[in-house]
Structure formats: C-alpha cells, structure tokens
Amino acid sequence: MPLPETHDSTRKPVVLPVFGVIEPERVLAVDEWFAVIADKFPVTPGHVLIVPRRAASRFGELSVPERVRLLE
C-alpha cells in the first residue's frame, strides 16, 4: 500500500471527527483513512496521534481495510 502523502502546510486545515479543526502545521501526513498529527500536549518528545478521518470510538469500529492500514 502506498505511503500517506505529507501534508503541505500551505493547504487548508484538516477537519477530523471529535478533534475538529486541526491546524495545518500540526498535520504531518494524511491518507484516505487516517491523519497523523503532532500532539498539541505531547507526553514525550515526538509524540504523534494517528486519528481516523471518520468517527470511530474503538478499534473494533474500524473496517477491515482501516485496521490493516492502521497496523501498517
């Protein structure tokens, strides 16, 4: 499966369910299922969040293709 695109910070903010609007400078990568964003309040340096682009509360709510992609 191809790697996610690096998000161009000159683009518009990304809107994610639950998280709302994410500032473009925090978006590190994005594909059709997930966005990788820099944590606003990181627990450790370099901590990032992998957030689904649709509402899902639990891993079990992800579709099989979403689960495969996440684990890649």
C-alpha positions, -999 to 999 in steps of 0.1 A, spaced: 0 0 0 14 35 -8 26 57 19 4 86 30 10 120 15 30 145 35 6 173 43 15 206 27 12 233 54 1 258 29 -32 239 25 -63 243 44 -67 229 80 -79 193 83 -112 187 100 -114 154 120 -144 140 138 -142 146 176 -109 166 172 -125 193 150 -102 216 130 -65 207 131 -40 235 123 -21 227 90 13 230 108 3 201 131 -7 177 102 23 155 94 7 131 69 -28 122 56 -44 95 35 -79 85 28 -84 68 62 -61 85 87 -43 117 96 -11 118 116 -9 149 137 16 163 161 2 162 196 -6 196 210 3 184 245 29 156 239 36 131 267 71 126 253 91 145 226 80 134 191 46 120 203 21 120 175 -16 109 171 -30 87 144 -66 98 140 -93 82 118 -108 105 93 -143 93 102 -159 89 136 -148 57 154 -146 53 192 -129 19 193 -105 -2 172 -134 -27 167 -154 0 149 -128 3 121 -134 -15 89 -110 -43 79 -92 -21 54 -89 6 80 -74 -19 106 -49 -31 80 -39 4 71 -35 14 108 -13 -15 116 9 -9 86 
